[in-house]
Amino acid sequence: MDKMQVAARFIAFTAFLNSDDGNPASPGEAGLFARDNWTAYLPYATEDLGTFLTDRTVLRPPPCSRPIKRRQEQALHQDLALAR
């Protein structure tokens, strides 16, 4: 997907979620709407938005449980130190 398509799909997704028709939309429904109707939102998309969105997804580190475990170990050691 090119950057303009990413931006247009994001705009379509958020527009569907923020519609004022009174019915709450699920993210799944918004995703389907964006996939089918992104070309209608292409005039509102900018390459800068697409670059921002693609760069953010590439730079996000994969989820890892190691930092959480390390924090739990630190909290345990602090608790033990306070108990002494």
N, C-alpha and C positions, 0 to 999 in steps of 0.2 A: 504494500500500500504506500502510495506517495504521501507527502506531507499535507498536501491540500485535501486529499481524501480523508486522512486522519482528522484534520480540523473540521471538515464538513460533517463527518460522522459524529464527532463530539458535540457539535452544535445541534445536530438533529436529536441526539440522545438527550441533551439537557433541555432542549425545547419541549420534547415530549414529556419529560418528567415535570416540567414547570407549567404544563398546559392548565388552563382555567376551566376545564369542562366539568369539574366537580367530582370526577372519578379518579381515585388515586391510582397511579400507574406503578407497576413493578419495574425494577431494572431490567428484567427479562423482556418485558413488552417494549420497553424503551430501546433495548438493543436490537430487537427485530425491526422496529420502526426505523431506527438509524440505518440498519443494513439495507433496507428496501428504499428509503427516501433520501439518502444523503446527497444525491445530485441536486435536489431542490434547495439545499442549503449551501451549495458550492459558492454562490456569489458573496456570501457572508464570511467565508473562510479566508484566513490569511496563512501564508506559508510560515510566518513567525509562530503562530499558534500551533501549527502542525509540528514544527521543529521543537517547540517547548514540550509538547506532549510525547513525542517520540524519544527525545533526550531523557525525559523523566522516567520513562519505562525502561530504557536501556541502563540507566545509572542506578536503578534501585537494586540493592543487593538481594540475593535470594534469602528467603526466610531461614533462619538458623536458630536452633534451640541452645546453642553453646553460650551466648551472652546471658541468657536468662538463667542457665544453670550456674554460671559464674556469679551472678548477682545473688542467687539463693545461697551459694556457699559463703559469700562475703557476709550476708546477713546472719548466717549461722555462726560464723566466727565472731561477729560483733556481739551476738547474744551470749556466746560462751565467755567472751571477755568481760561483759557486763556482770555475768553471774559470779565471777571470781572475786 
